[in-house]
């Protein structure tokens, strides 16, 4: 029996390591967004073969084939694939520091017709070593997986996706009005994911961050207030390669919202215009307790929201995450 074929696993539908009950399409070199409930490895590919962005952490499929009958006294029996739920369970409950449960997919219709010119292969097994994704060096980093949106929070036809670069400190947390936020250097761990609706549109993103101490989150909140207050009505340059953006802040959305005890909040309703794409409106809510900060970002803020723990209003959804933050032990967030 051989582990990986000489050229790697051929293109086809393989069990999704994140959701073992579904199949995800492998192009031969990368995983894609496309998943289906059921498909044979050599079923036709999806119409839309978009590769997943970097940072998803999925291992390549491992293909096992029986040895040929000419080797030894007869054909060897292929080893039964190990069940993928072991890793999925570890991802969901966050037992390993830096492991996050995410589900990536868009919905694609597939045909059950088997391609005649594709060689069938056995279903792949999961690796014997379970991969991990590092959120950062903080010893309490795994607690971030308890804060962010999870697959069980949203309807079954929605998907929870790891933000590209969302595990770790390489991406900024605070970027309103393309401002400068020195508090970013005080972050110790970070995890960001987002939710796709059945049409593949982003509707919600959540970002959990731990700072070295509560002074970091206090500084971050102060910087947010200062940057929003000074934000000009003219384009502000962003990162290299990005277009300058005009950011317009509307009235604060949380004037009448209930307050969660022990949790501080700053909420912003903003419109961003880079002069090229259509202007986009976002509601960004930042929650703080001790050294923990949680960002909740609404990409489609008008009208009812996709249910999160049954809540369909922005206020109600923010309340869900504020309660999670309030429930973290002081051993994680400090005083």
N, C-alpha and C positions, 0 to 999 in steps of 0.2 A: 504494500500500500504506500502511495506517495501522498505527501501533504499538499503542497501547492503545485499546480501544473507549471510546466516550464515557462510559459508566458504569462503566468498569473491566472486568476480565475477568468474564464471567458465571459463576455457580456451575457446578462441574463437576470432573472428574478431570483433573489436570495432572501432567506429569512432576515427580517430587520432586527438588528441587535437591540434597538431601543424598544420595539414593539414586536415580540416574537410571533404574535398572532397574524402579523401582516408580512408582505414581501416588499422589498425595496429593489429598485433596478440599479444594477452595476454595469457601467459602460465598458468594463475591461480595464479601466484605470482609475475610476472614481465613482463614488456613490452619487445618486441623483435625488431630486426632491420627490420623484414619483414613487408611490406605494399603492398596493392593492391588497384586498383581503385574501386573494388566493390566485396563484399562478404557478405554472411549471417553469423551471429554470429556462427552458428553451422556447417559451412562449414569445410572441412578437414584442418588440420594445414599445414603450409608450410613445405617443405622438410628440410630447414635449420632454426632451432629455436634457434638463438643466442640471449641471453638477451642483452639489452642495458647496457652500462657501467654506473657506478654510476655518479651522478651529473646531470642527464638529467632533473630532476625537474617535470616529468610527474606525475600527480595523477593517482591512480588506477581507473579503470572504475567503474562506479556506475550503478548497474543493478536495474531497477524498474520492478516489476511484478504486474499485476492486482491481487487484493484480490480474494479469492475463493468465489463462489456464496453462500456458506453457512454462510458467515459472514454478519449479518444484513439482510436487505431486498433483497439484490442482489449483484452482482459483482460490485465492484467499478471501475470507469474509471481511467485508468493509466494516470498520468500527462504527458502532452506533454514535451518531452525533451527540455531543453533550448538549444539554438543554440550555437555551439562551436565557431562560428566566433567572438564572443565578445572578448574572450580571445586571439584568434589568432590575431585579429586586434591590441589589446593592446601590444602583443608581437612584432609585426612587426614595429609599429611606435615608440616603446620605450617610451610610455607615462608614464609608471611607472618606478621609479628608480630601476635598477636592473632587468628589464624584458628584455629578449632577444628572438628574433625569431630564432628558429632553427628547422630543419627538419631532422629526423633520419629515414633512411630506406635503405634496400637493396631490389633489385627487385626479386620477387619470383612468379612463375606461380602457380595458384591455380585452382582447379577443382570446378565446380558449383554444383557437387553432394553433397546432404545433408546427413550427417551421420545419420543413423537410430537410433543409440543408444545414441544420445546426446539430452538433453532436450532444446528446443528452449527457448530463453529469449528475452525480449524486448531490443531495442537498449539503451545503457546507456546515461545518461545525463551528462553534464559537472557540476562540483561542483558549488555551489552558490558563494563560495569564490574563486576568481581567484588567483592561485598560483603565487608567485614571486620568482625570483632568484637574489640573492644579488651579485653585482659585487664588492662591497666594500663600505666603509663608506663615500667616497667623495661625496659631494652634486651634483657634475656634472657627476657622474658615468654613468648616462643614455646616455650621449653623446657618449659613446663607441660603442653603438649599431648603431650609424650613420657612424662609421669608418670601422667596420669589414665587411667581405663579407656577403651578404644577399641572400636569395633564388631568388629574382628577378634579381640578377646580373648574374646568370649562367643559362644554358639551363634547360628546364623543366625536362629532364631525369637525372639531377644531383641533389644531395641532400646536404643541408647545415646542419652540425651537431655540436652540442655543444661539445667542447673538454672535455673529462673526467676531472673534476676539473677545467674547464676553466672559471668558474664564481667565482671570488674571488682571494685571494692572497695566497692560500695554495701551488700552483705550481710555480716553478721559471719561470721567463721570459727569462733571459740570461743564456745560458748553453753551449756556444761554447767551445769545448775542455775540457768540465767538469771543467771549471775554477771557480774561486770564484769572486762573484760580490757583494760587500758590498752595492751598490746602491739599491739592491733589498729591503732593509729595508725602503727605502724612497717611495715605491709605495703606492698609496692610493686607487686604483681601477684597476681591470683587467677583460678582457673578451676575450676569445679565442674560435674560432670555426674552422671548416674545411669543405672541399668539397669532396664528394665522386662521382666518375664517375659511369656510369650505371653498371660497373662490380664490384662496391664496393671498388675500390681502392682510397686511398687518393691522391688527386692531388694538393691541395692548402690548406694552413692554414693561418689565419690572427689573430693577437693578438693586441688588443688595451689596452694601459696602461696609467693611469694617475699617476704622481708622485706628492708629496706634493708641489713641486715648480720646476722651470726650472733647478735649480741646480741638481736635481735628474737625469734628462735626460742627462744633460751635463756630469755628473759623469758616467752614464751608457755608453755613447758613448766613453768616455776615457777608461773605463774598457774593453770594447770590443776590442779596438785597442791594448791595452796592452796584453790581453790574447791571441789574435790571433798572436801577434808578438812573444810571448814566448812559444807558444804551441810546445811541444817536438814531436819528430818523434817516440816516444815510447808510449805504452799504458798508459792512464791516468785514474785513478780510478774515478768512479762516485758515485752515491748514493748507500747506502747499498742495497745489493741484485742485483745490476746491474753489468754487465761485464765491465772491463776496455775497453776503446775505443782509437784507434789510429785515430786522425783527421788530414787529409791532406788538406791544403788550396791550391786551384788552383788560377789562375790569376783572379783578381777582374772582375766581369761580367759587371760592369757599366761604363767602361772607356769612352764609346761613348754615353751614355744615356743623354737625355735632363734633365736639372735640373728644378724642380718646385720652383718658387720663394717662399721664407720664410720657405722652408722645407729642413732640412739637411738630408743627406743619408749616410749610410754605407751598402755595399753589399758584400756578401761573397759566393763563390762557393767552397763547401767543400765535402769531401768524408769521411765517418765514417766507421770504421771496428772494430768490437768487437771480431773478431777471430772465431765466431760461425756462425752468419748469413752472407749472402752475403753482401759485402760492399755496402753502399747506398750513393748516391750522392744527395746533396741538395743545392739549392740556397736560402740563407737567406738574406733578405733585411730589414734594420731597418730605419725607417723614424722618424724624430723628429722635433717638433715645440713647442716652449715653454715647458710646463710641460707634454706634450702628446708625447707618443712614440707608433709607430705602426710597428709591425713585420709582414712581408709578406713572407711566406715560401713555396717554390716550391718543392714538393716531386718527381715530374717527370720532371726535368728541360730540358731534351733533346727534341728538336723538338717543333712543335706547341703546345700551351697550350689550355686547355679548355677555351672557350670564357668567359671573364668577362667583362660585359658591351660592348661586341663586340670585345674586344681586345684579340688577340691570341698569342702575344709575351710577354716575361717576362718584357721587358721594358714598353710595352704598359699597361700591367696590373698594374705594379708598379705605372705608371702615374695616373691610375684611383684612387688608394688609396692615392697617394700624393696629388692629387687635393682635395680629401675629407678632408685630414688633414689641407690643406691650407685654406679650407672653414670654419673650426670651428671658432666660435667667440672668441675674446680675453677674454671674460668673462669665458670661459672654459679653454683655454690654457695659459692664462696670457701673459705677454710681452716677 
